[in-house]
């Protein structure tokens, strides 16, 4: 999802998003319907924080959550931002280096690491290795019609 997609979704939920210098990367206040994103972050950092706070808004969380919940929220936020196909392509080009993958995908390294954790949980987020490329006439099972 893009920043605009997230903001539109939040607006539909009655949540306003404000960018300003703030002591945290982001924060969500459920009762006020407000998300604050620290404007001093990089664009990738702002997007990660917005996705993270969007998940809190979807869940109806209010205030700081236990670390295991914050980890889950990061994983769900990463799933919003990282397409399995784009991840697989980036990994083929850059290998498994989180910093290189993050730069290519336009997200933070933390989001790449969260996406990997989600994958390890078996959420099916990872596209996996590409199948060998053969003759398209061979079809999906290797038996082409000629």
TAUR-V141332 format. One record per residue. RES is the residue in one small letter. PSI is psi in radians with two decimals (none if undefined). BURIAL is 1 if it has 24 or more other C-alpha atoms within 12 Angstrom, else 0. Layout:
res->(RES & RES)
psi->(PSI & PSI)
burial->(BURIAL & BURIAL)
//
This chain:
res->(x & x & x & x & x & x & x & x & x & x & x & x & x & x & x & x & x & x & x & x & x & x & x & x & x & x & x & x & x & x & x & x & x & x & x & x & x & x & x & x & x & x & x & x & x & x & x & x & x & x & x & x & x & x & x & x & x & x & x & x & x & x & x & x & x & x & x & x & x & x & x & x & x & x & x & x & x & x & x & x & x & x & x & x & x & x & x & x & x & x & x & x & x & x & x & x & x & x & x & x & x & x & x & x & x & x & x & x & x & x & x & x & x & x & x & x & x & x & x & x & x & x & x & x & x & x & x & x & x & x & x & x & x & x & x & x & x & x & x & x & x & x & x & x & x & x)
psi->(2.60 & 2.97 & -0.77 & -0.71 & -0.80 & -0.79 & -0.70 & -0.75 & -0.82 & -0.72 & -0.69 & -0.41 & -0.03 & 0.37 & 2.26 & 2.52 & 2.28 & 2.34 & 2.12 & 2.82 & 2.22 & 2.71 & -0.32 & 2.82 & -0.66 & 2.84 & 2.59 & 2.28 & 1.91 & -0.89 & -0.56 & -0.23 & 0.84 & 2.36 & 2.30 & 2.27 & 2.31 & 2.01 & -0.18 & -0.12 & 2.89 & 2.91 & -0.74 & -0.69 & -0.71 & -0.74 & -0.75 & -0.78 & -0.72 & -0.76 & -0.77 & -0.86 & -0.51 & -0.74 & -0.75 & -0.73 & -0.75 & -0.68 & -0.31 & 0.39 & 2.65 & 2.16 & 3.11 & 2.51 & 2.80 & 2.72 & -0.64 & -0.53 & -0.74 & -0.67 & -0.77 & -0.75 & -0.72 & -0.75 & -0.77 & -0.64 & -0.74 & -0.66 & -0.55 & -0.63 & -0.43 & 2.07 & 2.38 & -0.65 & -0.78 & -0.66 & -0.82 & -0.73 & -0.77 & -0.69 & -0.59 & -0.62 & -0.78 & -0.03 & -2.70 & 0.26 & 1.98 & -0.70 & -0.74 & -0.72 & -0.76 & -0.79 & -0.76 & -0.68 & -0.14 & 0.51 & 3.12 & 2.80 & -0.62 & -0.66 & -0.67 & -0.79 & -0.66 & -0.69 & -0.72 & -0.72 & -0.77 & -0.69 & -0.75 & -0.48 & -0.12 & 0.48 & -0.02 & 0.49 & -0.36 & 2.34 & -0.46 & 3.11 & 2.60 & 2.53 & 2.74 & 2.53 & 2.20 & -2.84 & 2.14 & -0.46 & -0.28 & -0.28 & -3.11 & -0.39 & 0.21 & 0.21 & 1.60 & 2.73 & 2.13 & none)
burial->(0 & 0 & 1 & 0 & 0 & 1 & 1 & 0 & 0 & 1 & 0 & 0 & 0 & 0 & 1 & 1 & 1 & 1 & 1 & 0 & 0 & 0 & 0 & 0 & 1 & 1 & 1 & 1 & 1 & 1 & 0 & 0 & 1 & 1 & 1 & 1 & 1 & 1 & 0 & 0 & 0 & 0 & 0 & 1 & 1 & 1 & 1 & 1 & 1 & 1 & 1 & 1 & 1 & 1 & 1 & 1 & 1 & 1 & 0 & 0 & 0 & 0 & 0 & 0 & 0 & 0 & 0 & 0 & 0 & 0 & 1 & 1 & 1 & 1 & 1 & 1 & 1 & 1 & 1 & 1 & 1 & 1 & 1 & 1 & 0 & 1 & 1 & 1 & 0 & 1 & 1 & 0 & 0 & 0 & 0 & 0 & 0 & 1 & 0 & 0 & 1 & 1 & 0 & 1 & 1 & 1 & 1 & 1 & 1 & 1 & 1 & 1 & 1 & 1 & 1 & 1 & 1 & 1 & 1 & 0 & 0 & 0 & 0 & 0 & 1 & 1 & 0 & 0 & 0 & 0 & 0 & 0 & 0 & 0 & 0 & 0 & 0 & 0 & 0 & 0 & 0 & 0 & 0 & 0 & 0 & 0)
//
